[in-house]
Amino acid sequence: MGESRGNNTSACWYHEPWVVFMALVLLGPIALPLVWGRPGIPLFVKAFITVTVTILMLGALIGSAKYIGVILEQYRELTEAMK
């Protein structure tokens, strides 16, 4: 557990770039604390990642809501046609 890589003694496995990237891909905004807690990333990059992930998540939520609305409308039409 206390292993370090190279001469950086405070490196944790969750600060590895691939871990942060995979967490963002798989968890979305839940992984943003990993971005903000990772040393070495400039502030403007952290802000850009945060804004990008937030916009993508909002787009996914809006798209999902529209898709659910279409499915419910088709369901209503189907149940009316079966009466």
Secondary structure, DSSP 4 states (H G I P E B T S, - for coil): ----BTTBTT--GGGSHHHHHHHHHHHGGGGHHHHHHSTT--HHHHHHHHHHHHHHHHHHHHHHHHHHHHHHHHHHHHHHHH-
